[in-house]
């Protein structure tokens, strides 16, 4: 018997006040189930985005439409569903910032990115820092960085899938820390957006840090550094 029939029966037997309480409980249970489903779907899409980002070679990116951003390129699973550019009316410091924004009903994700040689950073623990601001991001956004080796193998990677940006935020400082092995050849980085919304990025910087600063992300391909939840006690509880 479905919930609507039960509510009708209880309405006849118990009256409005009791039915309101029962309806609230039923609604809350449905909402909890929906939240779990949405969280699971969000996690799945973040993992899939990590896989796709790890597979984007530097040669596949193209210039951004609607106004070239010097040194930056637009890529992603569905780059035609996103716009990128500079915004003179929005900046953390200076006179403008970069942005990525969705077109109506976007599919997949887009990323404003660039790539540079890893030669001078080999053997270092490299920290990428940047300020980002979000507006009405309904799925998720993030900074990301990837270290590539021979044959475009992914040596280290973090796309903040464990700490995504969503909703509307003010300027916040975000950091990614990765080790750059001796055989590293290139470093790619950027800001990604999946779903509707807009994200600004400004004041990007790179510096070498000591081994006392922990790395972020899960290493190659976004995998966790070790097995997790082996006793099955983490996460949601019924």
C-alpha positions, 0 to 999 in steps of 0.5 A: 500500500502506497503512502498516499493511500495510508495518509487517506486512511489515517485522515479518516480515522485520526483527524488532520493533526495526526495526519500532518505529523504522519505526512511529515515523517513520510516526507522526511523519509522520502527526502532522506532517500532522495538526498542519499541518491543525489549524494551517490550520483554527485560522487559518481559524477565527480569520480567520472570527471576525475577520470576524464580530466586525467585523460585530457592530453595537452594537445586536445585543448582548444582556444576559448570561444567568445574572447580569447583568454591569453595562455588559457584554453577551454576543454572538458567532456562538453566544452561547447556547453560552457563559456570562458573569458575574463571579467573586468567587473569581478576580481580578487585583486587587480582589475579582472579575473578569469571565469567559466560559466555554463550555457543553458542546460549544460552537459558534462563539464568544462574546464578553463586550463593550461599546461606547462613544462615540469622540468624546473619542478622535478623532485619538488612538492608543488603547491598550487594556490588560487582564489575562487568565487562561485555563483549558483553552482548547482552541481560542483566546481573545483580547481585541479592539477595533474602531473604528467609523465612519459607517454602522458601517463598521470603521475599525480592528480587532484581535482578536489572531488573530496572538497568540491565547491558548490552553491554561491560563495565569496572569494576563498583560497584553495590549494592543491599540493602534489609531488612532481617526480623526476620523470615528470614532463608536464603539469596541467591545471585549471578550474572546472565546472559541472552543471549550471553556474559560474566560477571566477578564478584569480591570483593563481600561484605555484610554490615549492613546499616542504615534505611537512606539507601534506599532499592533497587528492588521491594520487594517480587518476584520483584514486584514494591513497589507501583502502577505506571504510573496511569495517563498513561503518562510515557514511550513512546510517539507516 
